[in-house]
Amino acid sequence: MSIPNFIAPKFTTLGCRLNAYETEAMKELSEAAGVQNAVIINTCAVTAEAVRKARQEIRKLRRENPDAKLIVTGCAAQTEPATFTAMPEVDIVIGNTEKMQAETWASMAPDFIGQTEAVQVNDIMAVTETAGHLIDGFGTRSRAYVQVQNGCDHRCTFCIIPYGRGNSRSVPAGVVIDQIKRLVQKGYNEVVLTGVDLTSWGADLPATPKLGDLVMRILKLIPDLPRLRISSIDSIEVDDNLMQAIATEPRLMPHLHLSLQAGDDMILKRMKRRHLRDDAIAFCEEAKRLRPEMTFGADIIAGFPTETEAMFANSLKMVTDCDLTWLHVFPYSAREGTPAARMPAVNGNAIKSRAARLRKAGDERVALHLAAQVGKSHSILLENPHMGRTEQFTEVHFDAPQIEGQIVQATILGVTGNQLTA
């Protein structure tokens, strides 16, 4: 009797780094359960455009895989399961909690006895535990990402993500440290801490520690970790210990991505952000004073409802006032179910124009940053034989092949496009 060929599941990831991390976890869970001949799409819900792209990708995946079981999960599946259940291409819809549970994947294995529910999406707000499935080594062979937090307790008026991720939950420090120790033993030279609202880490843990406490503990207890990096943060939540780490810990990389969103006080209030323009500027000035080589990235929304040209000018000026380098510009897109979607909209052409002006300002800041690095010596982590990143996350190209995963010291010789050359 011939044994049928095992067809491994195929995964497609849309959206953020956390989604990519969770896709790696789902690969492990589905493999352990023996799931086969399935196509899984991990969706994003950050904008209406993201949901449209998910639907488009689902139709494409069905055309390419007519006989596979098509499974939809992620934030869009969590926030609007009915949208995907109604699509004839879709077989199963799984929520963000369910996708990280072994029993969910066991129910889709060929030898499962019972009936698999077509929709498995429960109330994300009722979830109190952190996604406990930690994976070792997601990322490149040089850099690993560690999820230390999930969910968000804030309710910004433009954002649907809390309804896709639930309330904030933190991974205990001991669990995080044990995982990073394993990663260091495996040869990883850089670890990145990630989460949905990273600076809220610890609020739900005993004694309510802060992110700075976690960072200091990692650096103290894992002296063999060469580089620690933190991903997107909310500057208004930054604690004293994190500022101390910025000032005193060279192994904490001098690169912070800030969730700014706007540079006008009225728009920030209408977004229900917890900081004002001057708060952001003061944070950036203090971080640069403590660590002169610090570079900043930032998320900025162009054309938020009610934004006038004068209000937008304040956001544009934030690029220089906060000394930003790496911009993530989002043209505002109304997200059904959010308060902002009911506010007076800005003309679509004006939104496009403002986004383009922000991107142009960002390109100019990148060019200035790159030019300033020429002649300097940098510690560069190699992501592949010909490309690595500086401490500030700037790409560096090497003509001569290097050893992937190693950290090398090199002098910057020039600039080609958006890369340094060494």
Secondary structure, 3 states (H helix, E strand, C coil): CCCCCCCCCEEEECCCHHHHHHHHHHHHHHHHHCCCCEEEEEECCCCHHHHHHHHHHHHHHHHHCCCCEEEEEEHHHHHCHHHHHCCCCCCEEECCCHHHCHHHHHCCCCCCCCCCCCEECCCHHHCCCCCCCCCCCCECCCEEEEECEECCCCCCCCCCHHHHHCCCEECCHHHHHHHHHHHHHCCCCEEEEECCCHHHCCCCCCCCCCHHHHHHHHHHHCCCCCEEEECCECHHHCCHHHHHHHHHCCCECCEEEEEEECCCHHHHHHCCCCCCHHHHHHHHHHHHHHCCCCEEEEEEEECCCCCCHHHHHHHHHHHHHCCEEEEEEEECCCCCCCHHHHCCCCCHHHHHHHHHHHHHHHHHHHHHHHHHHCCCEEEEEEEECCEEECCCCCEEECCCCCCCCCEEEEECCEEECCEEEC
